[in-house]
Amino acid sequence: MTDNRITIKPATGTWVVRAGGAVIAESSSALELHEGDYPVTIYFPRTDVAMAFLDTSDQTSTCPYKGEARYFGIAAKSGVIENAVWTYEQPLESVKEITGYLSFYTDKTTVEHF
């Protein structure tokens, strides 16, 4: 059985996201979200993301522990990387720290820690 408790804490160091040969995000103010047995997820403050590269997607999903997620594609030289980014614009109260933060799928982008 998966433990669905969520903890959020500041991520140490600097985190960088690359997609399609470009740096999409770089932050020393990222957050680490731990949820049950899932891998740690890094959330980047919107102010540290190159929002000009992101295209709003029609896709949404709902997590019973975080709320409704909205998605973005990344405009890359080779074309749009669909639904590579997500955000909880109005997360549930228990995870309100991720308001204004975005996270990136690691199978569609490269997320590095320095």
C-alpha positions in Angstrom: 0.0 0.0 0.0 1.3 3.4 -0.9 1.8 6.0 1.8 0.2 9.1 0.5 1.5 11.6 3.1 3.1 14.6 1.4 6.0 16.6 2.8 7.4 19.7 1.2 10.8 21.3 2.0 13.3 23.6 0.3 15.5 21.8 -2.2 19.2 22.3 -1.6 21.5 23.6 -4.2 20.7 24.8 -7.7 18.2 23.0 -10.0 18.2 23.4 -13.8 15.7 22.1 -16.4 16.8 21.6 -20.0 14.5 20.8 -22.9 15.2 20.9 -26.6 18.7 22.2 -26.1 17.5 25.2 -24.0 17.6 26.0 -20.3 13.9 26.3 -19.4 14.3 26.8 -15.6 17.1 27.5 -13.1 16.5 28.0 -9.4 18.1 27.9 -6.0 14.6 28.4 -4.5 13.1 25.1 -5.7 11.0 22.9 -3.4 11.1 19.1 -2.9 7.8 17.3 -2.7 7.8 13.8 -1.2 4.7 11.8 -1.7 4.5 8.2 -0.4 6.7 5.8 -2.4 6.9 8.1 -5.4 10.2 9.6 -6.5 10.9 13.1 -5.1 9.4 15.8 -7.3 11.1 19.2 -7.7 8.9 22.3 -8.0 10.3 25.5 -9.5 9.1 29.0 -8.7 7.3 30.5 -11.7 9.7 33.5 -11.5 12.6 31.1 -12.2 11.0 29.5 -15.3 11.3 30.8 -18.9 7.5 31.1 -19.3 7.9 32.4 -22.8 8.8 28.8 -23.8 5.6 27.3 -22.3 2.3 26.8 -24.2 -0.9 26.3 -22.2 -2.3 22.8 -22.8 -6.0 21.7 -22.5 -5.0 18.8 -20.4 -5.9 18.8 -16.7 -5.8 16.1 -14.0 -6.9 15.8 -10.4 -4.9 14.5 -7.5 -6.9 13.7 -4.3 -3.9 15.0 -2.3 -2.9 18.1 -4.3 -6.0 19.2 -6.3 -6.4 20.0 -10.0 -3.2 20.2 -12.1 -2.9 22.3 -15.3 -0.3 21.4 -18.0 2.0 23.2 -20.4 3.9 22.1 -23.5 7.4 23.4 -24.1 8.1 25.1 -27.4 11.4 23.6 -28.6 13.3 24.0 -31.8 12.1 20.5 -32.9 8.5 21.2 -32.0 6.3 21.3 -28.9 7.1 18.9 -26.1 3.5 18.2 -25.1 2.3 18.2 -21.5 5.9 18.3 -20.1 5.1 20.7 -17.3 2.4 20.9 -14.6 1.3 23.2 -11.9 -1.4 23.4 -9.2 -2.6 27.0 -9.4 -5.0 26.5 -6.5 -3.7 23.5 -4.6 -5.4 22.0 -1.6 -4.6 23.8 1.7 -2.4 20.9 2.8 0.1 21.6 0.0 -0.4 25.4 -0.4 3.4 25.8 -0.5 3.4 24.7 -4.2 1.1 27.6 -5.3 3.0 29.5 -8.1 5.4 26.6 -8.7 5.8 24.3 -11.7 7.2 20.8 -12.1 8.7 19.0 -15.1 8.4 15.5 -16.3 11.8 13.9 -16.2 11.1 11.7 -19.2 10.4 14.7 -21.4 13.1 17.1 -19.9 16.4 16.9 -18.2 16.3 18.0 -14.5 19.8 18.5 -13.0 21.0 19.3 -9.5 24.1 21.3 -8.8 
